[in-house]
Amino acid sequence: MASIISVFLGWLPLIVILLIIFIVLRRYAARADEMAEVCRKNTEAIKANTEVLKAVLANLEKRPK
């Protein structure tokens, strides 16, 4: 029984370190997903703005000088 406890105490620092790394990596992955969603929305907004800009430029070119 004592040997099992001593083995567990020997592995405990490694287990704690791996647990901390796992938690940090999950947070980074969640943040990366959020950033990907923001990038996707920005791309859609840029496409919409490009279409509006094309329409505005077409109207300006049609105006008499």
Secondary structure, DSSP 4 states (H G I P E B T S, - for coil): -HHHHHHHHHHHHHHHHHHHHHHHHHHHHHHHHHHHHHHHHHHHHHHHHHHHHHHHHHHHHHS--
